[in-house]
Amino acid sequence: MSFGYRIMYRIVVTFLLLLSVSCSKTQAQTYFTATELGFSLGGSQYFGDLNENYGFHTLHLDGGMYARKRMNMYIALKACANYTNVGYSDKYNTDLYDKTRNLSFQSQIFEFAVQAEFNFFGFVTGDPTHRFTPYLTGGIGGFYYDPYTYYNGTKYYLQPLGTEGQNAGYSGRKYSNGSFCFPLGVGVKFWVVGGVNLTLEIADRLTTTDYLDDVSTTYVGAGSFKPKSIAGALQDRSVEINPNSPLGIAGKQRGNTSSMDQYMIGELSISFNFVSYKCPSFMRNDDQLRIR
């Protein structure tokens, strides 16, 4: 064997030995996948016809769970399911007309949404150089709601009653118990230890319904309802405040049709990445990262 071949032979053997040692060591190490599961807890607030001045008098507890997939260090996709309650009352308003209107509602919210997250900085759990980032988020979802109120101590669901004349010839005002929502918000991410991440997010839900609160357009008047009916009593509750001059005259403003209803969710969440035990490839795989 010539001198040149002996040198090439030794280089190849050395390279293979180094590769073998490298892989045998890394096989015992832990890697994080790009998929994580999380749980969230926080609060929600409704904004709409009964809360046009963005008051925070009726914060309600929110809880949820989600799965997040990191596409790269700057973009992630999240599928989430949330449960909360929303509600408001005219008693919290300072405007005299609104206080006299005297309407109120509550509703459960069951929401499922898909969101994209855009990190300001590179974020990879377990990597000390990519430990924290603020981010923007936006997406689309759907939610179920069913507004109700209390009258003389009894709970009444409002949608079947047609308080704005839905059952009295005003069919264009009918609404269902489902609607789309578009979460838009900001957040921050931070990993505590490899594979364990904390997230704080605040996102407003723009909706496609103006009847989350069962209020949208104008009064249809007492004549559109049966005498002494619950629907008639709940369409105009100003008589409880001012019985001599009620607001519920047909055609008079009851809600605001210029904008759809909204609800905001702020939540703190903890998530966990899955682990893997694979020898890394020569080129960095963004779907796996070794614990540092």
N, C-alpha and C positions, 0 to 999 in steps of 0.2 A: 504494500500500500504506500503510495507516494506521500510526501510530507503534506501537500495541500489537502489530500483526501483525509489524512489523519486529523488535521485541524478542523475541517468541516464536520467530521464524525463527532469530535469532542464537543463542538458547539451544539450540534443537534441533541446529543445525549444530555448535556447540561441543561438545555432548554426544557426538555421533556421531564427531567428530574425536578426542576423548579416548578413547572406547571403542576406536577403530581403533588408536590408538597403543599403548594398553594391551595389546591382543591381539597386536599385531605384536611387542612386546617379549617377552611371556610365551611365545610360540611357540618361542623359542630357548632356553627354560629347561627344566630337567629336573624331573620329578615322580616320586614313588614310589607304586607301587600298594600295596594292602593285603595282597597275597599275597607270601609269602617262602618260600624253600627253605633248609633247614638240615642240618647234619651234626653229630653228637654223639659224644663219647668220654668214657668214665667207668668206673665199676665197679659190681658187683652183689654182694649178700649174701643168702643163703637163711636163713629162719627157719622152724622146724617141729619135728617130733618128735625130731630129732637135735640141735636147737639151740633149746631152749625158753628159754634164758637170754640170747638175743640177742647171742651172741658174734660177733666180726668176724675170725675166724681164717682164713676162706677167701674173701677178696675176689677176684673175677674181673673181667677186662677186659670192658667193654661197649662196643658201637658201634652207631650207628644213623643214620637219616636221617628227615626229616620235612618236611611242608608245613604252613604256618600261615596262617590267614586272619583278618585283623583285622576284626571286625564293627563296632567303634567303639573309642574310646580306652581302654575299660575291659574289654572282652570280646573274646577271640580263641578260635578253634577250631583244633585241631592234630590231624593224622593222622600217626602215627609208626610206624616199623618198627625193631625192635631185635633184636640178637643178643648173647647172652652165655652164660656157663656158670654153674652153681650146684653146690654140693656141701657136704658136711660129714662129720665123723667123730666117733664117740664118744670118741676119744682126746683130744679137746679139752675134754670135759666134766669137771667136778670131782666130780659125784655118783658114788658108788661103784657103784650099780646101773647107771647109764648107761655108765660106763667098762667094766664087766664085760659089758654087752650087746654092745659091740664091733662095732656096725654102721657102715657108711659108704656113701656114694653120690656120684655125680656125674651131671650131666645138661646137655645143651645146651638153650638156650631160644631159640625163634624166636617173636617177639611182634609183633602188630599191634594198635594201640590208637587210639582217638579220645578226645581230651581237651578239656575246656573250661578256659580260663584267665581268672581274674578279677583284674584289676590293682587294686592299692590306689590308685595314682595314674594319671592319664592318661598313655598312652605312645604316641608317634608318632615313628617313625624320621625323622631329619632336622630335627625341631623342637626347638630348644634349651630350650624351656620344658617339654617332655615327654620328657626324656632317660632317666629311670631310674624303675623301679618294682619293688617286691616284688609277688608274686602268689600266689594259691592255685590249685591245679589238681585236677581230678577227671575220671574218665572210665570207659570200659569197653573191654575188648579181649579177645583170644583168644591163646593161646600153645600151642606144641607142645613136649613134653618127652618124654624117654625115659631113665629112670634106669638107671644101670649101676654095677657095682663090680668090684673086682679080687680074685680068689681064687687063691692060689698062682701069682701072676704073670699070670693070664689074665683078660681082660676078659669080663664076662657082663652082658647086658642083663636086667634084673630083671622087667619086666612079663610077658614070656612064661613065666617060671618059676613064677609064682604062689607067692611065698614066704609069703604069709599064707593059703594054702589055696584060692586062687581056682580051681585046677585039681583040687581034691580035695573038691568038694562045697560049698565056701563061695562060691557064686556071687554073693552080695550084696556081696562084697568086690572084685569085678572093677572095673577102671578102664581108661579109654582113655588115649591119649597126647595128648589135647587137653583144654583146660580154659579157662574164662573167667577174666579177671582184672579188677580194679577199681583203677586207679592213683589214689592220693590223696597229695598232697604240696604242697610250697612251692617257690618259686623267686624269682630276681631277674633282671630284664632291663636291658640298658644298650646304647645304640647308640654305637659308636665314631666312625664317620663316617656321613654320610647313606647309608642303604641297607645298612649292615653292622652287625649286632647280635650281642651276646654274651648268653648265657643260662646261668645255673647253676640246676639243678633237682635236688631229691631227692624221690623219690616211692616209697612203699611199694605193692607189688602184692598186694592181698588176692585170694586165689584161691578157686575152688569145688572144689578137690581136696585131699584129705589124703594123696595118694599121690605127690606130687612127689618124695619121698624113698623111696618104696616101703615106708613104715612107717606104720601107722595104728592097728591094733586089738590083738589078742592072738595069742600063739603057738598054733599048731594041733597042735604036737607032732610028733616024728619019725615016729610011726606013720602020719601022713597022706602020707608021701612014700616013694618007692621006696628001698630000702637003698642007701646010698652014692651017692645022686643029688646033683647040684649044687644043685637046689632045696632038698633037705633040709639040705645043709651051709650054705647061705646064709640059711635061715630062722632058724637059731640059731648065731651065731658066738661065743657066750659060751664054747663048749667050747675055743676057742683060748686063752682067758684062764684059765678054770677048768674043766678037763676032768672033774674029780671031782664038780662040782656045777653042771651047766649050767642056764641060766635057761629054756630052751625047753620048758617043760611046758605041755601043752594048757590053754588058758584063762588063762594068766598074761599079765600086761600086757607088750606089746611096744612099743606106741605110745600116743598120746594122742588120743582121738577128740573131745575137747571143742573143738577149734579146727582150722581149715583151715591149710594151709601158706601161706607168704608168701615173696616175695623183693623186695628193695629195690634200686632203681637210682639212683645219683647220677651226674650227667653235666654236662659243660661243652660248650656247643654254639655254633656260629657260623652265622648265617643271612644271606641276601642277599635284598633286595627287588628286584622288577622295576622297570623305569623306564618312563615315559611322557612324551610331548611334546604335551600337549593344553592349549589355552587354558582356564584355570579358569572356572567359572561364577560368577555373582554371589554365590550362596550357597556356603559352604564345603562341599566334597565330601570326606568323611572317607576316601574310598578313594584320594585323591591328596594329596600335600603337596609344596610346592616346597622345593628345597634352600635352606637359609638360609646 
